[in-house]
Amino acid sequence: MRKIILLASLAALTGGIASAATLPEDFPLEGTLHWGPFRVRPFLLLKDTGYDSNVFLEDSEPTSDFTSTGEAGIRMFSLFRDRGVIQIEERLDYVWYAQNAELNHFNNAFASRGAYYMRKGFLFAELSGLSFRERPSTEIDFRVRRNERVYGTGWRFTWPHSALQFRIGRDTFVYDSGTPGGDSIPLFLNRAEDRFTLTASRKILPKTLFLVEGEGRRIGFYEPEGQINDSRSRRISAGFQFDPSAFIQGGLKVGIENLVPDEANRLGYDGLVGDANVVYRITGLTSLEGRWRRNVEFTTAVENVYYLDRAYGATLTQFLAERVAGELGIDREKVEYPVETSAFDSNTGQLVTGLRVDEFRSFFVGGWYRFSNLTRIGLRVGEWERNSTFEFLNRHRMTVAMTYSYNF
């Protein structure tokens, strides 16, 4: 979830396809404070405060604990007349556990962007990064330190009803396990991805954009153990993006990806990929959010280059009063490894070999109260479960969490 929040923040900084083409529209001054040459908006957030029934994601005798996370951040930008802008966002949080102090840690996310506006678009450059000590994926049951850096630059051309954007960039992923059980994670996942992206959009309705995107990547792993998975990828996709003020909000994108490893004997992928997150306002008091994802991710599993991740879910939100809402959500996910792999069963001391398939089920129920447009408090109870063909990887956890947010 933290990763999803970060990516949403970065997307807002990168001049997304639905953004306006003028500096005042992209960077409104409303709701910001004046601080020297900058316009700023700080915020505080208390989240994930409550009970976790399995903090180590153990398969037997799980350890429960009380946990809380405090986050502080600031978003700031400076305008240079009506042409240029520099924007910076910083988020720092501290994760605390009452009984298991060895799990206490800081997380940090940073994003910056500069842009120069011209008559028919703008040039931009961006740098962002994160340093999180969290589970990096569904297949890893350790909290490892994950460092990601995203560098990019490009040119966006805009016309009254269409836009065309070119972007080149480099993304780096570096892991530090910090635990003996996760020593293999950096060896197989540390890598750099060079990418070129071309995105075109066309407004087909007043609040709907049609998108076409092509992307090429070159993936190189740092460690000798991972270099056998050096690959190249090509993806082309199309979709829609809806205005936040429309009855249907969010967007969806579906396409084809061709992932080809350099080693001819390694199995690649050629098939459907995509993602969607759409909110439908059924009435003024009721909304339904639907989400879907199909993607390939690099893996630590022996003999496999990737795993196929397929997920879908929904959240129903119902306002009970002007400031009070309840919510109910459910998610399903299936992770498949295309080639037989082996994993060590610590319970029996044996190596298990076979085709691995993991199925995940989760649900939550909760509610929240909005004090104002800037302040909200919520409570959520949830359950998460993984069932695997490697039975010793089965996991279960329950959580009770409270969230409090305040924007200055």
Summary of the structure (lengths in Angstrom):
residues: 408
radius of gyration: 22.2
end to end distance: 23.7
largest distance: 67.8
contacts: 1262
relative contact order: 0.11
helix: 8%
strand: 65%
